Amino acid sequence: MSHVIIPEGYRSCLSLYDTQKAISLIKRLFEDTLCGNLNLSRVSAPLFVEESTGLNDDLSGVERAVSFDVPDIGRNAQVVHSLAKWKRMALYEYDFHPGQGLYTDMNAIRRDETLDNLHSIYVDQWDWEKAITREERNVEYLKETVRRIIAAVASTQRTLRAIYPQLTTVPDLDEEVAFVTTQELEDLYPDLSGKERENAFVREHHTTFLMQIGGKLRSGRPHDGRAPDYDDWTLNGDILLWNEVLGCAFEISSMGIRVDSEALDRQLTLAGCDDRRNFPFHRMLLAGKLPLAIGGGIGQSRLCMFLMGCAHIGEVQASVWDDETREKCAAAGIKLL
């Protein structure tokens, strides 16, 4: 079943050839600017991890990882969902100190994703992680980091438009960030679903950081699912932009200050995941052996979509789609890679 939406009168701003060149340019520009703004260094990253380590990102806890056996080591491996936990271990292994961070070009497979204009089973993002001090584990440090990421997006957009003036029809990024918690959002729109609340708020505040995702709200339900063992649910959030082409809130990043031993202990119990305490990663975290950190993932294809005004993620990445989606896009002149 196709979930694709074809915006009325939509046409790509760039030819297929220029689209490919622009994707390459966006990635180079944004990487360099982000590294400068956050003091990050590039590292190599795995496509898969051993299942027994507990390093794979569990997302909301229901998605199935792509797994396979490795006969020579006698254990199973999993294709990563993201590198949320691996990155923190890398900070420790590579001896990063507070103020220093890493980023990597992450590719993943999420087999259970519902395919639509924004979602693919192939995920490409910049995964980043930075060591911080105990004093920096606060909301103001989190907000300042969000502002630095938005500044990197804005800088990328300005340079991209100078090279491709056709993209001046794409709306400007609003660099003023509105910060709101999930509880404040529920209080504002108690009769709406989580996604409907996001759309209502971001329609008015085009660049939003939605904070405190994972824990239950006063209604008894969480705004959205979040794994209990990487973000501190009181110090995390999503960067949401208003997508004028699709008329909806558009997430480009999930990020946050990471759990310390106290937050991990609390969240594992709240999530009913106490069995994870036996994984090597979790034992080290509970013992306080891993550096305090902030980190997140920034969607590469999502960012390219936003900056080029694309209607479908398949215009900026090669993936697989159902026949009905391909037919609808072809009829509308939308070329899926």
Helices and strands as residue ranges (DSSP letters): H 16-38, E 40-42, E 48-50, G 51-53, E 67-70, E 75-79, H 84-93, E 101-109, E 122-131, G 134-136, H 139-163, G 165-169, E 178-181, H 182-188, H 194-204, E 207-211, E 231-243, E 248-258, H 261-270, G 274-278, H 280-286, E 293-299, H 300-308, G 313-315, H 323-331
